[in-house]
């Protein structure tokens, strides 16, 4: 199973469990990190954006300038 498949499986299973526990959660954005042993959930958000990325303290400009 690739790392992507592991992440997809964990998100799918967690979304199903969350749907049973919290009926009003209609949409969830998962924050996931890749740890030494595989994917690690950071948090679940009740909204998310495909176009908004979070970077710490103005690091986005620095990131874009890197080659």
Backbone as CSV, one residue per row, in Angstrom:
resi,resn,N_x,N_y,N_z,CA_x,CA_y,CA_z,C_x,C_y,C_z
1,UNK,0.846,-1.170,0.000,0.000,0.000,0.000,0.898,1.242,0.000
2,UNK,0.679,2.141,-0.934,1.479,3.358,-0.998,1.088,4.316,0.133
3,UNK,1.910,5.326,0.369,1.600,6.303,1.410,0.276,6.997,1.081
4,UNK,0.066,7.332,-0.188,-1.187,7.962,-0.601,-2.371,7.062,-0.280
5,UNK,-2.268,5.796,-0.564,-3.360,4.849,-0.278,-3.619,4.734,1.225
6,UNK,-2.558,4.761,2.030,-2.722,4.713,3.487,-3.476,5.950,3.983
7,UNK,-3.092,7.116,3.464,-3.747,8.356,3.858,-5.209,8.340,3.427
8,UNK,-5.454,7.911,2.210,-6.830,7.862,1.704,-7.684,6.913,2.549
9,UNK,-7.147,5.759,2.874,-7.869,4.782,3.694,-8.187,5.358,5.079
10,UNK,-7.175,5.978,5.725,-7.389,6.545,7.057,-8.432,7.660,7.029
11,UNK,-8.391,8.505,6.006,-9.383,9.584,5.898,-10.777,9.018,5.661
12,UNK,-10.886,8.033,4.790,-12.188,7.418,4.530,-12.764,6.794,5.793
13,UNK,-11.964,5.994,6.477,-12.438,5.327,7.693,-12.775,6.329,8.793
14,UNK,-11.945,7.355,8.945,-12.192,8.366,9.971,-13.435,9.180,9.651
15,UNK,-13.670,9.457,8.379,-14.866,10.210,7.982,-16.128,9.412,8.291
16,UNK,-16.095,8.122,8.055,-17.247,7.269,8.358,-17.517,7.264,9.867
17,UNK,-16.469,7.119,10.664,-16.634,7.116,12.121,-17.145,8.467,12.608
18,UNK,-16.597,9.552,12.064,-17.029,10.880,12.468,-18.492,11.117,12.103
19,UNK,-18.924,10.617,10.960,-20.314,10.783,10.526,-21.276,10.128,11.515
20,UNK,-20.861,9.033,12.126,-21.711,8.366,13.114,-21.706,9.093,14.460
21,UNK,-20.582,9.714,14.797,-20.458,10.395,16.087,-21.011,11.817,16.069
22,UNK,-20.907,12.472,14.934,-21.271,13.887,14.838,-22.084,14.103,13.567
23,UNK,-23.386,13.960,13.684,-24.283,14.011,12.518,-24.220,15.338,11.769
24,UNK,-23.917,16.433,12.483,-23.895,17.734,11.812,-22.604,17.991,11.030
25,UNK,-21.625,17.131,11.135,-20.372,17.290,10.377,-20.597,16.796,8.948
26,UNK,-20.949,17.714,8.069,-21.272,17.355,6.685,-20.043,17.385,5.776
27,UNK,-18.992,18.092,6.215,-17.793,18.252,5.400,-16.608,18.362,6.342
28,UNK,-15.545,17.632,6.089,-14.389,17.624,6.983,-13.111,17.776,6.160
29,UNK,-12.245,18.646,6.626,-10.901,18.769,6.057,-9.906,18.204,7.061
30,UNK,-9.116,17.236,6.639,-8.162,16.590,7.535,-6.780,17.214,7.371
31,UNK,-6.124,17.540,8.487,-4.717,17.955,8.472,-3.906,16.725,8.848
32,UNK,-3.007,16.332,7.953,-2.244,15.094,8.117,-0.767,15.387,7.924
33,UNK,0.054,14.819,8.781,1.504,14.901,8.640,2.032,13.500,8.341
34,UNK,3.203,13.443,7.751,3.847,12.160,7.493,4.925,11.971,8.554
35,UNK,4.681,11.017,9.447,5.634,10.717,10.510,6.574,9.594,10.108
36,UNK,7.448,9.220,11.012,8.395,8.131,10.742,7.705,6.804,10.473
37,UNK,6.538,6.610,11.096,5.810,5.353,10.943,4.603,5.463,10.018
38,UNK,4.497,6.575,9.287,3.381,6.749,8.366,2.562,7.976,8.692
39,UNK,1.347,8.055,8.147,0.524,9.239,8.336,0.050,9.410,9.778
40,UNK,-0.010,10.681,10.197,-0.454,11.038,11.547,-1.498,12.141,11.407
41,UNK,-2.659,11.967,12.013,-3.680,13.002,11.983,-3.290,14.133,12.926
42,UNK,-3.386,15.356,12.435,-3.137,16.537,13.253,-4.466,17.046,13.819
43,UNK,-5.441,17.244,12.923,-6.751,17.706,13.354,-7.757,17.530,12.227
44,UNK,-9.011,17.656,12.590,-10.105,17.677,11.621,-10.742,19.056,11.676
45,UNK,-11.056,19.615,10.515,-11.666,20.941,10.423,-13.042,20.815,9.780
46,UNK,-13.985,21.621,10.247,-15.320,21.552,9.680,-15.457,22.358,8.392
47,UNK,-14.353,22.922,7.928,-14.314,23.560,6.612,-12.874,23.523,6.130
48,UNK,-12.695,23.611,4.850,-11.343,23.638,4.298,-11.412,24.262,2.911
49,UNK,-10.262,24.482,2.306,-10.189,25.084,0.985,-9.140,24.353,0.162
50,UNK,-9.451,24.114,-1.080,-8.482,23.489,-1.979,-7.471,24.501,-2.487
51,UNK,-7.760,25.792,-2.351,-6.884,26.818,-2.898,-6.185,27.646,-1.834
52,UNK,-6.549,27.499,-0.574,-5.924,28.256,0.501,-4.943,27.358,1.238
53,UNK,-3.688,27.764,1.246,-2.658,26.989,1.926,-2.158,27.798,3.107
54,UNK,-1.851,27.149,4.198,-1.386,27.826,5.393,0.127,27.705,5.486
55,UNK,0.780,28.847,5.650,2.204,28.871,5.892,2.458,29.741,7.107
56,UNK,3.464,29.415,7.864,3.761,30.073,9.118,4.493,31.401,8.901
57,UNK,3.959,32.463,9.460,4.657,33.744,9.570,5.246,34.306,8.287
58,UNK,4.502,34.354,7.204,4.995,34.942,5.964,5.987,34.074,5.205
59,UNK,6.028,32.805,5.478,6.978,31.907,4.808,6.575,31.615,3.360
60,UNK,5.356,31.965,2.965,4.895,31.671,1.607,5.790,32.352,0.565
61,UNK,6.096,33.650,0.756,6.959,34.357,-0.193,8.335,33.706,-0.253
62,UNK,8.883,33.360,0.878,10.179,32.685,0.919,10.109,31.345,0.175
63,UNK,9.057,30.606,0.414,8.866,29.311,-0.241,8.828,29.469,-1.767
64,UNK,8.083,30.454,-2.247,7.946,30.652,-3.696,9.246,31.051,-4.364
65,UNK,10.129,31.715,-3.632,11.402,32.179,-4.199,12.460,31.096,-4.266
66,UNK,12.246,29.967,-3.603,13.231,28.877,-3.591,13.226,28.134,-4.919
67,UNK,14.407,27.701,-5.334,14.525,26.947,-6.596,14.423,25.482,-6.357
